[in-house]
Each structure stands twice: as structure tokens, then as C-alpha cells.
């Protein structure tokens, strides 16, 4: 299984616990999240996304398609 993809300008990898505060800064911003579909999220909801491994597994299964 691929765990990360790196180019000269970009690194795609699974989230780590250290990413929580950065992800939360995005997810709590109503201006950003109004385009995502469900609106702003709480810290608890953001933690759930961070640890949703099936979501990450789905992304990696589709890498390179489309």
C-alpha cells in the first residue's frame, strides 16, 4: 500500500495526530467549509475525520484514476 506520494512541490500522506490543529483551523472556518457541503465542524468532529482510516484507504485506492 502507498503511504505517501511526493513531488518536488507536494507531499500527500496520511494524517497524523500532529495535523489535528491545522485540520481544525480549516474545518472550523465557515467561509471555507460552506463549499464542502456540511459546514463548519467542531474539534470533536475534526478528530473523527482525522482518525477515519477507511476514508484515507478509499483515497489511496483511487490514486492515479480519473
ABEGO torsion letter per residue (X at the ends): XBABBBBAABBBBBBBAAAAAAAAAAAABAAAAAAAGAEBBBAAAAAAAAABAAAAAAAAAABGBX
